[in-house]
Amino acid sequence: MTPELVLSMAREAITTILIVSAPVLGIGLAVGLLVSIFQATTQIQEPTLAFVPKIAAVFIALLIFGGWIMRLITTFTLDLWENLGKLF
């Protein structure tokens, strides 16, 4: 088990996490920003107005990007299992 291999796998894990979470978090952030701007301009301070659209947007993003996310995670997991023998 070389330090370079461990660092390479850790780097790949962090990169995979960032790539997988980016679309869902980005859509949630964009919807949250739009709702905040809407609330500020109309002065409606309803707490459920902030959460329900974000939850719906994240759910829709998971429906849209779910297959792609699963492919990335599956590919990473298979690579990890293939390289597991090199770690020990």
Residue pairs with C-beta under 8 A, 6 or more apart in sequence:
1 86
1 87
1 88
5 83
5 86
5 87
6 87
9 80
9 83
9 87
12 76
12 79
13 76
13 80
16 72
16 73
16 76
19 72
20 69
20 72
20 73
23 61
23 65
23 69
24 58
24 61
24 62
24 65
27 57
27 58
27 60
27 61
28 54
28 57
28 58
28 61
30 57
31 53
31 54
31 57
32 50
32 54
34 53
35 49
35 50
35 53
35 54
36 50
38 44
38 49
39 45
39 46
39 49
39 50
62 69
